[in-house]
Amino acid sequence: MSRSLCCIKYVFYLLCVALLLFNRPAQAASPPIVAAGAFHTMAVDSHGTVWAWGRNEDAQLGFGYRTTIDQLTPVQVTGLSNIVAVAAGAFHTVAVDSHGTVWACGCNFLASLEMASPAST
């Protein structure tokens, strides 16, 4: 084998090794936690921040108020942090933070929020 051919083969070999060592795919971000209710959706990002969108007729989006206007884009739910799980019912939402505290909002129909009164919160 000629000297130039060996040199090309060696350079190609080094290039392949460099590509294998340094061209690694980036680590994928943690997928969001998503929960869908009857007419609303909740999501928790990798930072434990809660996002909500959809209908809010029973205050199920966690904004602290009711509205008949649908929220079409995700909005951050303030007052919640370090959330590790979220679930959405037909007209309510429940979230759990990293300390095990349970947060609930929406309609308390059939005591779905585990509250004595049937009012929305």
C-alpha positions as CSV (number, residue, x, y, z in Angstrom):
1,M,0.0,0.0,0.0
2,S,1.4,3.4,-0.9
3,R,2.4,5.8,1.8
4,S,-0.2,8.5,0.7
5,L,-3.0,5.9,0.8
6,C,-2.0,4.9,4.4
7,C,-2.0,8.5,5.4
8,I,-5.5,9.1,4.0
9,K,-6.7,6.0,5.7
10,Y,-5.2,7.1,9.1
11,V,-6.7,10.6,8.7
12,F,-10.1,9.1,7.9
13,Y,-9.8,6.8,11.0
14,L,-9.0,9.8,13.3
15,L,-11.9,11.7,11.8
16,C,-14.3,8.8,12.5
17,V,-13.1,8.5,16.1
18,A,-13.4,12.3,16.7
19,L,-17.0,12.2,15.3
20,L,-17.9,9.3,17.6
21,L,-16.4,11.0,20.6
22,F,-17.5,14.6,20.2
23,N,-20.7,14.4,18.1
24,R,-23.0,13.0,20.7
25,P,-26.7,14.0,20.7
26,A,-27.7,16.5,23.3
27,Q,-29.5,15.1,26.4
28,A,-33.2,15.2,25.9
29,A,-35.1,17.5,28.3
30,S,-37.6,15.8,30.6
31,P,-40.9,15.5,28.9
32,P,-43.7,17.6,30.4
33,I,-46.4,16.1,32.6
34,V,-49.7,16.6,30.9
35,A,-53.2,16.0,32.2
36,A,-56.4,16.6,30.2
37,G,-59.8,17.3,31.7
38,A,-63.1,17.5,29.9
39,F,-62.4,21.0,28.5
40,H,-59.1,22.0,29.9
41,T,-55.5,20.9,29.9
42,M,-52.7,21.2,32.5
43,A,-49.0,20.7,32.0
44,V,-46.0,20.7,34.3
45,D,-42.6,21.6,32.8
46,S,-39.2,20.3,33.9
47,H,-38.9,23.1,36.5
48,G,-42.1,22.1,38.3
49,T,-44.0,25.1,36.8
50,V,-47.7,24.5,36.0
51,W,-49.3,25.8,32.7
52,A,-53.0,25.7,32.0
53,W,-55.3,26.3,29.1
54,G,-58.9,25.6,28.0
55,R,-62.2,26.4,29.7
56,N,-62.2,28.0,33.1
57,E,-66.0,28.1,33.9
58,D,-65.4,26.4,37.3
59,A,-62.0,28.0,38.1
60,Q,-60.3,24.6,37.2
61,L,-57.3,26.4,35.6
62,G,-56.1,27.5,39.0
63,F,-56.2,31.3,38.2
64,G,-58.3,32.0,41.3
65,Y,-61.3,33.2,39.3
66,R,-63.9,31.9,36.8
67,T,-64.4,33.1,33.3
68,T,-66.5,32.1,30.3
69,I,-63.8,33.0,27.9
70,D,-61.6,30.0,26.9
71,Q,-57.9,30.4,27.4
72,L,-56.5,29.2,24.1
73,T,-52.8,29.4,24.9
74,P,-50.9,28.0,27.9
75,V,-50.7,30.5,30.9
76,Q,-48.5,29.9,33.9
77,V,-50.4,29.2,37.1
78,T,-49.0,31.5,39.7
79,G,-48.7,30.4,43.4
80,L,-47.7,26.8,42.5
81,S,-44.1,25.7,42.4
82,N,-42.1,22.5,42.5
83,I,-45.1,20.5,41.2
84,V,-44.3,16.8,40.5
85,A,-47.7,15.5,39.5
86,V,-51.0,16.9,38.1
87,A,-54.4,15.4,37.3
88,A,-57.4,16.9,35.6
89,G,-61.0,15.8,36.1
90,A,-64.0,17.0,34.2
91,F,-64.2,20.3,36.0
92,H,-61.4,20.3,38.5
93,T,-57.6,20.0,38.8
94,V,-55.4,18.5,41.4
95,A,-51.6,19.0,41.7
96,V,-49.0,17.6,44.1
97,D,-45.8,19.5,45.0
98,S,-42.4,18.0,46.0
99,H,-43.3,18.2,49.7
100,G,-46.4,16.1,49.2
101,T,-48.8,19.0,49.5
102,V,-52.0,18.6,47.4
103,W,-53.4,21.6,45.7
104,A,-56.9,21.5,44.2
105,C,-59.1,23.9,42.2
106,G,-62.3,23.9,40.3
107,C,-65.8,22.5,40.9
108,N,-66.3,20.5,44.0
109,F,-69.3,18.6,42.6
110,L,-69.6,15.3,44.4
111,A,-66.8,16.4,46.7
112,S,-64.2,15.9,44.0
113,L,-62.0,18.4,45.8
114,E,-62.5,16.7,49.1
115,M,-64.2,19.8,50.5
116,A,-67.4,20.0,52.6
117,S,-69.1,22.7,50.5
118,P,-70.0,22.3,46.8
119,A,-68.7,25.7,45.8
120,S,-65.9,26.1,43.3
121,T,-62.6,27.3,44.6
